[in-house]
Amino acid sequence: MTEITQIRKLSIWIFFIPLLAINLCLLISQNPKFLEETIFTVDQIGRSGFAIPYLDGSLSISRASRTFPQYLIFKPSMILTAILLYYYWNNNNNLINKLYSTNTNYKFKTFGILSAIFLAIHSIFLGIKFDIQIYKLFRRVVLLLFIIFELIAQGYLVYHFYKLREKLEKFILKKVLVVKFLLVSILVIIAILSLPILVTKGNTHFKHALEWNYFVGVILFYLLSRFFWKRTT
């Protein structure tokens, strides 16, 4: 099936492009001296000392990525990821239609494409300053919708593959399907348990550390997708 080949290719890019982007932005933020006296001098707001935000929550992804020159990496990378996400969910929808012998847009495609749209919107508006409270709320809502729709799409897709696991036996690794199910379940549980902390003031370092790790957890789904499908000819 050509869809499987496309899904395998898309999955690996959807994982590595945003992962490299956020960590390259972090590297620039912590080593601004390497770009001193060049046209890419790092903005003061985007500078930080050495730390491991995955562990100590010393800064957010936004702070590491929203200023010049980091946004030159972050914005195009996330917009490209959003485009790849569209094709990923579309190919999965075509594959499920073949397996079910149907012709419909499944819920995972709808939610997956919506998550891609909100990721692109968040990336475009990141770093743009408007001194109005509603704009700050808008950015948070957009980011929240990206995460919610992404988890819903991933959950629905895993559900369909679980139903079709016998028919797909020669194409998939069932152990990876179990891992994908566990990953989505853990992400949902963490989101629910963290909600009381996220909606209250304070706990900044916890929120930042959660942000870094949660983002990696969300895109880890796509790395698993790469190994989920066996190589086809």
Residue, then its C-alpha position, 0 to 999 in steps of 0.5 A: m500500500t502506497e499510503i504505508t510508505q508515505i506514512r513511514k516517511l512523514s512520521i520520521w520528519i514530523f518527529f525530528i523537525p520540531l525536536l531539532a528546532i526547539n533544541l537548536c533554539l535552546l542551544i542558541s539561547q544558551n550560547p549567544k556569544f557565538l553569534e555576537e557581532t553578526i547579523f544574527t545577534v541574539d535578542q537579550i530576552g532570548r538569552s539564558g544561562f546553561a540549564i536543562p529545562y526538561l529537568d529544571g524548567s528554567l525557561s519555556i519553549s516560547r522564551a527560547s524560540r520567540t525572539f530573533p534569531q531563534y524564530l527564524i528556525f522555530k516558525p518555519s520548522m513548525i509551519l513545515t511540521a503542520i503541513l506534514l501533519y496534514y499529509y500524515w492524517n490524510n494518508n492515514n484516512n485514505l488507508i483506513n478507508k481502503l481497509y474498511s472499504t469506505n469513503t469517509n473522513y474519519k474523526f482522527k483526520t478532522f482532529g489531526i488537521l485541526s491540530a496542524i492548523f492550530l500549530a501553524i497559527h501558534s507559530i505565526f503569532l509567537g513573538i508578535k507583541f500586542d499589549i492587550q490581555i485578549y491576545k495573550l489569552f488567544r495564544r494560550v487557547v490556540l496552543l491548548l487546542f493544538i494539544i487537545f486535538e492532537l491527543i484526540a486524533q492520536g487516540y482515535l487512530v490507535y483505536h482504529f488500528y487496534k480494531l484492524r490489528e488482525k487484518l494488518e498483521k503482516f504490515i504492523l508490529k503489534k508491540v508498537l501498537v501497545v506502546k502507542f496506546l500506552l503513550v497516548s494514555i499517559l499523555v491524557i492522564i498527565a494532562i488531567l492531573s496537571l490541570p489544577i496546577l496549570v490553571t493556577k498562578g505560580n509553579t512556573h518551573f514545573k509548568h516549563a519542564l512539563e511543557w518541554n517534556y510534554f511536547v516531546g511526548v506528543i511528537l514521540f507518537y510519530l517516531l513510534s509510527r515510523f516503527f509501527w509499520k513494517r517496510t513495504t515494497 
